[in-house]
Amino acid sequence: MHLVYPAVLAALLFCTGIYGVLARRNAILVLMSVELMLNAVNLNLVAFDVWLSRTAEEKLHSGQALTLFTIAIAAAEIGIGLAIVLAVYRARGTSDIDKLRDTAEGHETDGPDGPDGPNGNHGPEDNGDDNDSGNDNGPQPPTAKKAEATA
């Protein structure tokens, strides 16, 4: 068998994986596309190992050994990636990558202007103070607000 057939198939698999990474918004589908790209690399490693072992007449099969290492690393990567995606899904309720970009900032935006509105105020009843407890004892430390929120 010629080297061209598995090389073209691996190129098609890799291009399909790149398209999946760039076009998909679901994190699990992105992980599947990365796995497809790794499998294309594995196919290339095995194909070139067979081709080089015929020409060099060596019995080492280093391409197949590298493929086994790649499969082991890919399994670990998918396991950790899936655990992260499931944890984020439980916390945020979505696995959409566009909506998960807010995770780095540490806050959620309700719209294009954020939760505070276009001018930065909290709403029409905003009187300027940040004391939301209803009493006018002045500003409270963060621990007191947290204790009030849990009570």
Backbone bond lengths (Angstrom), bond angles and torsions (degrees), N, CA, C in turn:
res aa  C-N    CA-C-N  psi(-1)  N-CA   C-N-CA  omega(-1)  CA-C   N-CA-C  phi
1 M - - - 1.453 - - 1.527 108.80 -
2 H 1.307 116.35 141.53 1.453 121.37 -179.35 1.520 110.91 -76.07
3 L 1.312 115.42 158.02 1.463 121.68 178.53 1.532 111.65 -73.82
4 V 1.309 116.68 -19.39 1.467 120.76 -175.59 1.522 111.77 -65.63
5 Y 1.316 118.95 -38.78 1.462 121.65 -175.33 1.527 112.76 -62.52
6 P 1.326 119.23 -54.04 1.465 116.97 178.28 1.527 113.06 -68.50
7 A 1.333 117.49 -28.89 1.466 119.40 178.80 1.525 111.02 -67.90
8 V 1.322 117.16 -41.42 1.474 120.20 178.01 1.525 110.21 -67.64
9 L 1.326 116.95 -41.65 1.464 119.99 177.91 1.526 111.16 -62.43
10 A 1.336 116.84 -41.62 1.461 120.35 177.84 1.528 111.27 -65.14
11 A 1.331 117.26 -38.09 1.466 120.02 177.44 1.528 111.25 -65.18
12 L 1.328 116.80 -40.42 1.466 120.01 177.20 1.526 111.64 -65.27
13 L 1.329 116.94 -42.29 1.462 120.32 177.01 1.525 111.43 -62.45
14 F 1.325 116.38 -42.73 1.463 120.36 -179.59 1.522 111.34 -65.57
15 C 1.336 116.67 -41.89 1.476 119.65 178.11 1.524 111.38 -66.04
16 T 1.331 117.16 -36.33 1.456 120.18 175.88 1.533 110.36 -64.66
17 G 1.320 117.37 -39.40 1.459 121.19 176.68 1.511 112.75 -65.19
18 I 1.329 116.89 -40.77 1.470 119.72 177.43 1.519 110.52 -63.98
19 Y 1.323 117.43 -42.20 1.463 120.71 176.79 1.527 110.55 -60.42
20 G 1.332 117.07 -41.64 1.456 120.45 179.45 1.518 112.58 -64.54
21 V 1.327 117.25 -38.32 1.469 120.00 178.79 1.526 110.86 -68.29
22 L 1.323 116.65 -40.61 1.463 119.61 -175.67 1.525 113.45 -80.24
23 A 1.317 118.55 -30.62 1.461 120.56 -172.37 1.523 113.80 -98.79
24 R 1.309 118.84 -23.52 1.463 120.70 -174.80 1.515 111.02 -83.03
25 R 1.329 115.47 150.20 1.454 121.59 177.68 1.521 112.24 -110.73
26 N 1.322 117.78 -14.29 1.446 121.87 179.79 1.527 108.57 -86.38
27 A 1.324 116.88 131.46 1.463 120.90 -174.54 1.528 111.68 -66.06
28 I 1.316 118.18 -33.65 1.464 120.10 -179.76 1.525 110.32 -69.20
29 L 1.325 117.90 -38.39 1.461 120.43 177.00 1.529 111.54 -67.63
30 V 1.315 116.99 -32.06 1.466 120.11 175.81 1.532 109.70 -66.68
31 L 1.331 116.62 -41.41 1.471 119.34 177.01 1.529 111.46 -63.91
32 M 1.324 116.97 -37.84 1.462 119.72 177.11 1.521 111.23 -65.80
33 S 1.318 117.13 -35.76 1.466 120.60 177.91 1.526 111.39 -68.29
34 V 1.316 116.99 -37.51 1.469 120.31 175.67 1.523 109.97 -63.89
35 E 1.317 116.63 -39.44 1.471 120.39 177.04 1.528 111.02 -63.87
36 L 1.319 116.84 -37.75 1.463 120.61 177.03 1.528 110.88 -63.35
37 M 1.318 117.07 -39.86 1.458 120.78 177.52 1.535 111.08 -65.71
38 L 1.333 117.25 -39.74 1.466 119.87 177.50 1.528 111.51 -65.37
39 N 1.321 116.70 -36.53 1.463 119.25 177.48 1.522 111.95 -68.17
40 A 1.326 117.62 -32.40 1.462 120.36 174.53 1.527 110.60 -64.65
41 V 1.317 116.56 -39.62 1.472 120.18 176.73 1.526 110.15 -65.37
42 N 1.331 116.79 -40.63 1.471 119.84 177.80 1.527 111.56 -61.63
43 L 1.324 116.20 -40.83 1.464 119.93 178.25 1.519 110.77 -62.52
44 N 1.321 117.24 -41.18 1.464 120.48 176.51 1.523 111.80 -64.03
45 L 1.329 117.13 -41.71 1.459 119.80 179.93 1.525 111.48 -61.26
46 V 1.307 117.20 -45.03 1.464 120.23 -179.05 1.530 110.68 -69.29
47 A 1.330 117.32 -42.22 1.468 119.93 -179.38 1.528 111.42 -63.06
48 F 1.316 117.67 -45.03 1.458 119.65 179.41 1.524 111.73 -70.98
49 D 1.327 117.47 -29.80 1.460 119.58 175.56 1.520 111.06 -65.03
50 V 1.321 116.88 -43.55 1.474 120.15 178.37 1.530 109.96 -65.51
51 W 1.326 116.86 -42.08 1.464 120.40 -178.58 1.529 111.25 -66.34
52 L 1.338 116.72 -42.69 1.465 119.40 -179.74 1.523 111.98 -72.82
53 S 1.324 118.28 -30.83 1.467 119.10 179.39 1.529 111.28 -70.21
54 R 1.341 116.94 -27.39 1.474 119.60 176.02 1.526 110.96 -73.20
55 T 1.330 116.13 -39.50 1.472 118.84 -177.06 1.515 111.66 -80.06
56 A 1.342 118.22 -38.41 1.468 120.14 -177.11 1.522 112.57 -92.13
57 E 1.322 117.49 -10.83 1.460 123.92 -179.92 1.528 111.22 54.44
58 E 1.308 115.65 44.44 1.458 119.84 176.28 1.520 108.78 -106.95
59 K 1.284 116.35 156.91 1.461 121.33 -177.15 1.527 111.90 -115.13
60 L 1.323 117.75 21.75 1.463 120.96 -175.07 1.529 112.22 -79.06
61 H 1.314 118.42 -39.35 1.463 124.55 -179.34 1.530 111.88 55.54
62 S 1.308 115.54 53.06 1.459 119.73 -178.68 1.528 111.82 -70.13
63 G 1.319 118.73 -27.93 1.463 120.99 177.82 1.519 111.76 -65.61
64 Q 1.318 116.52 -37.67 1.462 119.64 178.54 1.524 110.99 -72.37
65 A 1.324 117.60 -34.09 1.464 120.48 175.67 1.525 110.74 -66.33
66 L 1.322 117.03 -41.89 1.473 120.46 176.23 1.524 111.27 -64.00
67 T 1.322 116.87 -34.21 1.463 120.45 177.56 1.524 110.68 -64.06
68 L 1.334 117.57 -41.18 1.462 120.12 177.59 1.527 111.44 -62.90
69 F 1.331 117.55 -40.66 1.461 120.36 176.47 1.528 111.00 -64.55
70 T 1.312 116.58 -40.45 1.469 120.48 179.35 1.518 111.04 -64.45
71 I 1.324 117.37 -39.62 1.465 120.66 178.18 1.523 110.38 -64.66
72 A 1.324 117.38 -41.13 1.470 120.58 179.20 1.527 111.25 -65.24
73 I 1.320 116.69 -42.89 1.469 120.13 178.96 1.519 110.57 -67.39
74 A 1.324 117.50 -38.57 1.464 120.78 178.76 1.524 111.28 -65.23
75 A 1.316 117.62 -37.32 1.466 120.16 178.00 1.520 110.89 -65.36
76 A 1.319 116.86 -42.04 1.463 120.02 177.06 1.526 111.29 -65.64
77 E 1.323 116.12 -40.73 1.479 120.58 -179.95 1.517 111.11 -64.37
78 I 1.315 117.60 -41.88 1.460 120.83 179.52 1.526 110.33 -68.14
79 G 1.319 117.71 -38.68 1.460 120.66 178.39 1.518 112.31 -62.87
80 I 1.319 116.67 -46.55 1.462 120.69 179.32 1.528 110.52 -69.04
81 G 1.327 116.65 -42.15 1.464 119.91 179.20 1.520 112.53 -62.43
82 L 1.321 116.63 -41.72 1.465 120.17 178.80 1.522 110.90 -66.91
83 A 1.328 117.77 -37.68 1.464 120.20 176.67 1.526 111.29 -63.60
84 I 1.323 117.11 -39.60 1.466 120.68 178.02 1.522 110.41 -66.70
85 V 1.336 116.76 -43.47 1.468 120.09 -179.89 1.528 110.58 -63.17
86 L 1.331 117.64 -41.56 1.466 119.90 178.92 1.523 111.92 -66.42
87 A 1.329 117.80 -38.34 1.462 120.44 177.29 1.522 111.25 -65.51
88 V 1.327 116.56 -41.46 1.465 120.01 178.17 1.524 110.69 -67.54
89 Y 1.326 117.32 -37.70 1.463 120.59 178.56 1.527 111.30 -64.38
90 R 1.323 116.49 -40.07 1.463 119.29 178.06 1.518 111.24 -66.90
91 A 1.329 117.13 -37.41 1.459 120.48 -177.72 1.526 112.49 -77.36
92 R 1.327 117.20 -41.67 1.461 120.72 -173.09 1.518 113.96 -103.69
93 G 1.334 118.35 -19.14 1.458 121.43 178.83 1.514 114.60 83.85
94 T 1.327 118.22 7.83 1.459 121.19 178.98 1.521 109.29 -150.42
95 S 1.328 115.34 154.62 1.461 119.84 172.57 1.526 110.37 -117.01
96 D 1.334 116.48 19.48 1.457 122.25 177.99 1.526 108.81 -75.27
97 I 1.315 116.78 124.56 1.459 121.08 -173.61 1.526 111.59 -66.12
98 D 1.327 118.28 -36.40 1.457 120.38 179.81 1.530 111.89 -63.19
99 K 1.320 116.95 -36.87 1.460 120.46 179.82 1.522 111.96 -78.84
100 L 1.318 117.63 -18.85 1.453 120.75 -179.22 1.521 112.99 -85.74
101 R 1.300 118.29 -4.57 1.461 120.27 179.69 1.524 111.66 -69.25
102 D 1.324 118.10 -17.72 1.453 121.22 177.37 1.519 111.63 -73.61
103 T 1.315 118.10 -13.82 1.453 121.76 -177.26 1.527 110.91 -62.15
104 A 1.300 118.01 -34.92 1.454 121.11 -178.90 1.522 111.58 -67.76
105 E 1.330 117.83 -32.43 1.452 120.26 179.92 1.522 111.98 -79.78
106 G 1.319 117.93 -23.44 1.444 120.75 178.42 1.513 114.22 87.81
107 H 1.305 119.61 8.52 1.462 122.02 177.39 1.509 109.28 -145.21
108 E 1.328 114.69 159.09 1.464 119.92 178.93 1.513 109.26 -101.53
109 T 1.306 116.24 145.12 1.458 120.04 174.90 1.513 108.72 -104.97
110 D 1.325 115.49 135.71 1.450 119.74 -179.63 1.514 112.00 -85.08
111 G 1.277 117.45 -20.90 1.453 121.44 -179.24 1.510 109.37 -160.08
112 P 1.330 117.09 -166.81 1.462 119.03 -178.23 1.524 112.49 -68.77
113 D 1.345 117.85 -22.15 1.453 120.70 -178.59 1.523 112.33 -98.55
114 G 1.314 118.36 -5.32 1.447 121.46 179.89 1.519 111.53 96.06
115 P 1.340 117.34 -178.82 1.455 120.12 -176.63 1.515 112.97 -74.44
116 D 1.335 118.68 -17.81 1.458 121.34 -176.72 1.514 113.40 -90.64
117 G 1.305 119.04 -1.29 1.457 121.14 179.64 1.508 111.79 89.78
118 P 1.327 117.26 -179.58 1.465 119.73 -174.81 1.518 113.50 -71.14
119 N 1.334 119.27 -27.84 1.460 120.74 -176.57 1.513 112.68 -100.49
120 G 1.295 118.06 -1.27 1.444 120.64 179.36 1.517 113.49 91.24
121 N 1.334 118.97 -0.61 1.453 119.66 178.50 1.515 109.73 -89.84
122 H 1.326 115.72 161.94 1.458 120.38 -174.08 1.509 112.94 -84.50
123 G 1.282 119.19 -13.56 1.459 121.24 -179.47 1.518 110.27 149.05
124 P 1.340 117.45 -175.15 1.457 119.60 -176.34 1.529 112.94 -69.37
125 E 1.333 119.58 -25.30 1.449 120.83 -178.69 1.519 112.07 -89.69
126 D 1.306 118.30 10.00 1.455 121.89 -177.98 1.518 109.21 -73.83
127 N 1.323 116.30 122.51 1.456 120.24 178.95 1.514 112.42 -108.10
128 G 1.297 117.72 7.01 1.452 120.41 173.24 1.511 114.02 104.96
129 D 1.342 118.69 -26.55 1.461 117.21 179.38 1.521 109.80 -91.59
130 D 1.298 115.70 154.53 1.458 120.94 -177.17 1.520 111.74 -99.10
131 N 1.303 118.01 14.30 1.448 121.62 -179.68 1.517 108.78 -87.17
132 D 1.324 117.25 105.89 1.455 121.96 -176.25 1.519 112.44 -97.74
133 S 1.330 118.45 11.87 1.459 119.76 -174.10 1.522 112.51 -83.91
134 G 1.316 119.68 -15.91 1.455 122.05 178.61 1.511 112.50 97.43
135 N 1.320 119.73 -18.94 1.457 120.59 175.88 1.510 109.22 -102.01
136 D 1.326 115.80 159.15 1.467 120.22 -176.04 1.515 110.16 -109.84
137 N 1.308 117.05 54.87 1.456 121.35 178.81 1.518 111.85 -90.07
138 G 1.297 117.78 9.54 1.455 121.13 -177.67 1.512 110.90 91.35
139 P 1.304 117.03 -178.06 1.467 119.82 -178.60 1.526 110.82 -67.89
140 Q 1.318 114.55 139.50 1.448 120.74 179.67 1.521 109.45 -104.68
141 P 1.332 116.40 151.75 1.469 117.75 176.52 1.520 110.24 -67.85
142 P 1.309 117.61 158.39 1.467 120.64 -177.10 1.520 113.11 -59.23
143 T 1.324 119.07 -31.96 1.459 120.19 -179.13 1.513 111.19 -67.91
144 A 1.330 117.50 -34.33 1.460 119.97 178.88 1.524 110.23 -68.99
145 K 1.324 117.32 -40.15 1.472 119.82 176.91 1.515 110.77 -63.66
146 K 1.341 116.41 -39.51 1.453 119.51 179.95 1.520 110.36 -66.80
147 A 1.339 117.77 -37.96 1.454 120.32 179.13 1.517 110.72 -68.72
148 E 1.336 117.97 -36.50 1.466 121.01 177.33 1.526 110.69 -66.21
149 A 1.336 116.94 -36.85 1.453 120.28 -177.99 1.524 111.53 -69.04
150 T 1.313 117.14 -31.61 1.456 119.42 -179.06 1.516 112.53 -84.51
151 A 1.335 117.99 -21.49 1.477 121.23 -177.82 1.492 112.80 -75.06
